[in-house]
Amino acid sequence: MLKLAGWLLTNLFKKPLTIEFKGKSLKAVRGTYRGYPTHRGERCAACRLCIYVCPSDAIRIEGSLFILNKCKCTACKDCADACPFGAMQFIPRLIGTAISKNEYMEITEIKLVKCENCGEPMPKPELLLGRLLGKPSKTIPPYLRLCPKCRRQFFKHT
């Protein structure tokens, strides 16, 4: 018991360990610090691969809104590695403290277009074509302007 009391007293008067980090630049920890995730809605195809691979359930898609909870994120970078369009990126900046947990919620709008046949929201054809060809293309085939459901009907009748 006396040993525990002595340990508590010495720790009570020690400086906090985080004091060593205070004022240091990011360069001091660059090799080990991954940063925090951010989402680029203009590059997202709403394929949901990021949701599937995220072990901490930090990502949700509701309609055309992409919701990223940075409090839940473990910075494993699985989402960025899985994204075929480069919509998930990690920014090597330090995250400070926040007043409320909503400050760590990032909500971005996924830039979807409407199917030319039924009006259903779908990914931009430029994203899909760029992924298929490996480079951007000026001409977009008419079937890529259709949602998957209408695309099946299109090929069924041709």
PEHULIN-V482850 format. One record per pair of residues at least 24 apart in sequence whose ideal C-beta (glycine too) atoms are under 10 Angstrom apart, sorted by sequence separation. I is the first residue (numbers start at 1). J is the second residue. D is the distance in Angstrom with one decimal. If there is no record, write none. Layout:
BEGIN
I;J;D + I;J;D
END
This chain:
BEGIN
41;65;9.1 + 53;77;9.9 + 54;78;6.4 + 55;79;9.8 + 71;95;9.6 + 122;146;7.9 + 123;147;9.3 + 41;66;6.3 + 53;78;4.3 + 54;79;5.5 + 70;95;7.0 + 122;147;4.4 + 40;66;9.5 + 52;78;9.4 + 53;79;6.2 + 116;142;7.8 + 120;146;9.2 + 121;147;8.1 + 122;148;7.6 + 39;66;5.2 + 52;79;9.4 + 53;80;9.8 + 71;98;8.7 + 120;147;4.5 + 122;149;9.5 + 39;67;9.1 + 50;78;8.0 + 51;79;8.2 + 53;81;7.7 + 54;82;8.8 + 70;98;9.4 + 116;144;10.0 + 117;145;8.4 + 118;146;8.3 + 119;147;8.9 + 120;148;9.1 + 122;150;9.1 + 39;68;5.5 + 49;78;9.6 + 50;79;3.9 + 53;82;4.5 + 59;88;8.5 + 72;101;9.9 + 116;145;4.7 + 117;146;5.5 + 118;147;6.5 + 120;149;7.1 + 122;151;9.4 + 38;68;7.7 + 49;79;8.0 + 50;80;8.1 + 52;82;7.4 + 53;83;9.2 + 71;101;5.7 + 115;145;7.3 + 116;146;6.2 + 117;147;7.4 + 120;150;7.7 + 37;68;6.2 + 50;81;9.6 + 51;82;9.6 + 70;101;9.4 + 71;102;9.8 + 73;104;8.6 + 114;145;9.4 + 115;146;5.4 + 116;147;9.0 + 118;149;7.2 + 119;150;9.9 + 36;68;9.4 + 37;69;10.0 + 38;70;8.9 + 49;81;9.7 + 50;82;6.0 + 69;101;8.2 + 71;103;9.3 + 72;104;8.8 + 113;145;8.0 + 115;147;3.9 + 117;149;8.8 + 118;150;5.6 + 37;70;6.9 + 49;82;4.5 + 50;83;5.7 + 69;102;9.9 + 70;103;8.8 + 71;104;4.7 + 72;105;9.9 + 73;106;9.8 + 114;147;8.6 + 115;148;9.1 + 117;150;4.1 + 36;70;5.6 + 48;82;10.0 + 49;83;6.3 + 54;88;9.7 + 70;104;4.0 + 71;105;8.0 + 113;147;9.8 + 115;149;8.1 + 116;150;8.0 + 117;151;8.9 + 47;82;9.2 + 49;84;7.0 + 69;104;6.7 + 70;105;7.3 + 115;150;5.6 + 118;153;9.5 + 37;73;5.8 + 47;83;8.1 + 49;85;9.4 + 68;104;8.9 + 69;105;5.8 + 70;106;6.4 + 115;151;8.8 + 117;153;7.9 + 36;73;6.7 + 47;84;7.0 + 50;87;7.8 + 68;105;7.2 + 69;106;8.1 + 117;154;7.9 + 37;75;7.4 + 45;83;9.0 + 47;85;7.8 + 49;87;9.9 + 50;88;5.6 + 67;105;6.7 + 68;106;4.3 + 69;107;9.9 + 85;123;8.6 + 36;75;6.7 + 37;76;9.8 + 44;83;8.1 + 45;84;7.7 + 46;85;10.0 + 49;88;9.3 + 67;106;7.6 + 68;107;7.6 + 85;124;9.7 + 34;74;9.8 + 35;75;7.2 + 37;77;8.0 + 39;79;8.9 + 43;83;8.3 + 45;85;5.5 + 47;87;9.2 + 66;106;8.1 + 67;107;5.4 + 68;108;7.7 + 87;127;9.2 + 34;75;4.6 + 43;84;10.0 + 44;85;6.6 + 46;87;9.4 + 66;107;7.1 + 67;108;8.5 + 33;75;8.6 + 34;76;8.4 + 35;77;9.2 + 37;79;6.5 + 38;80;9.7 + 43;85;4.9 + 44;86;9.5 + 45;87;7.7 + 65;107;5.8 + 66;108;4.9 + 85;127;5.6 + 34;77;6.1 + 37;80;7.0 + 40;83;9.6 + 42;85;9.7 + 43;86;5.6 + 44;87;4.0 + 65;108;7.5 + 66;109;7.4 + 84;127;9.0 + 85;128;9.2 + 39;83;9.3 + 43;87;4.1 + 44;88;8.5 + 64;108;9.6 + 65;109;6.1 + 66;110;5.4 + 84;128;9.8 + 40;85;8.8 + 42;87;8.2 + 43;88;9.0 + 62;107;9.2 + 64;109;5.6 + 65;110;7.2 + 85;130;8.2 + 34;80;9.4 + 40;86;7.5 + 41;87;7.4 + 43;89;9.2 + 58;104;9.9 + 63;109;9.3 + 64;110;4.9 + 85;131;6.6 + 40;87;5.0 + 59;106;9.9 + 60;107;9.7 + 63;110;8.7 + 64;111;8.1 + 84;131;5.7 + 39;87;6.0 + 40;88;7.9 + 64;112;5.4 + 38;87;9.5 + 39;88;6.1 + 40;89;6.7 + 61;110;7.2 + 63;112;9.2 + 38;88;7.7 + 39;89;8.0 + 37;88;5.9 + 38;89;5.6 + 37;89;7.1 + 38;90;7.5 + 37;90;5.6 + 38;91;5.4 + 35;89;8.9 + 36;90;6.7 + 37;91;7.8 + 35;90;4.4 + 36;91;6.1 + 38;93;9.7 + 34;90;5.5 + 35;91;4.9 + 36;92;8.8 + 33;90;9.8 + 34;91;9.5 + 35;92;4.0 + 36;93;7.1 + 64;121;6.3 + 34;92;7.3 + 35;93;6.0 + 36;94;8.7 + 63;121;8.0 + 33;92;6.5 + 35;94;8.3 + 36;95;5.4 + 33;93;9.3 + 35;95;8.5 + 33;94;7.6 + 30;92;6.9 + 29;92;9.4 + 44;108;7.9 + 46;110;5.2 + 29;94;8.5 + 44;109;9.2 + 45;110;8.1 + 46;111;9.6 + 26;92;6.3 + 41;107;9.7 + 42;108;9.1 + 44;110;4.6 + 45;111;9.6 + 46;112;6.6 + 26;93;7.1 + 39;106;6.2 + 41;108;4.1 + 42;109;9.3 + 43;110;9.4 + 44;111;7.3 + 45;112;8.7 + 26;94;6.4 + 36;104;8.7 + 38;106;6.5 + 39;107;9.0 + 40;108;7.5 + 41;109;5.2 + 42;110;8.7 + 43;111;8.5 + 44;112;8.7 + 25;94;9.8 + 37;106;7.9 + 39;108;4.9 + 41;110;5.1 + 42;111;5.0 + 24;94;9.9 + 36;106;9.1 + 38;108;8.5 + 39;109;9.9 + 40;110;9.9 + 41;111;5.5 + 39;110;8.7 + 40;111;9.6 + 41;112;9.4 + 21;94;9.2 + 46;121;8.2 + 46;122;8.4 + 47;123;7.4 + 45;122;8.8 + 46;123;6.0 + 45;123;3.6 + 44;123;7.8 + 45;124;7.3 + 44;124;9.3 + 47;127;9.5 + 43;124;9.3 + 46;127;9.9 + 47;128;9.8 + 42;124;8.4 + 45;127;4.9 + 44;127;8.2 + 45;128;6.8 + 43;127;7.1 + 47;131;9.8 + 42;127;9.1 + 45;131;8.0 + 43;130;9.9
END
